């Protein structure tokens, strides 16, 4: 994950779903290290907002009280 995750842009729809599933997994399992990496990626990439911004907002950000 380390090698590819840091380089990924998450601009394509399938990649965005992968990022969403990773985020959901990290927060459901309280994996703080993975959560921090995902939040950093969400702050530095914008492709996910177009495709799944609403899903991230309702299913992850609000549920786990996250502010980007």
N, C-alpha and C positions, 0 to 999 in steps of 0.2 A: 504494500500500500504506500509506504513512504516514497518509494522511487517514482511511482506514476502519479500519485495524488498531488504532489507539490507542483507538477508540470501541467496538469490537466486544466483546461479552460472552461469546461462545462458549458459550451455554447450550443451543442446539439441537443435535441429533445431527449434522446436515449441517455445521454450523459447527465442531463438534468435529473432524470428519474433515478439514476444511480446515486447521484449526490443526495437526493431527498431520502432514499432508502438508507444510505449510510448515516445520515443525520438522525433519522428516526431510530435506527439501531443504537447509535451512540447515546442518545438521550434516554431511551427505554432501559438501557443497561448501565446507566450512570458511568460511562467510560469518559472520564474527565479529559484525558489526554486527546482522545479522538474528538471529543466535543470542541475543544479549543482549536484543533487543526481545521475542523469543518467550519467553525465560526470565522476563523481567519480567512478561509477560502471564500466564504460567502461575502465577506467585506471587500475582497479584492477582485472578485469576478461579478459580472452583472447578467450573464446569460440566463441564469436560473430565475431571475425576477420576472422575465417575460413569460416563461413557460409555467412556472410553478410558484410564483410569488404568493398567491393566495393560499395555496396548500401549505407552504412553509409557515405563513403567518398564522393560520388557524390550527394546524395540526402539530406544530412544533413550537413556534415562538410564544404564542399565547399559553399553550399547555404547560410549558416549562419556564414561563416568565422571562423570556429572552429579549433583550433590546440590542439591535445591531447599531 
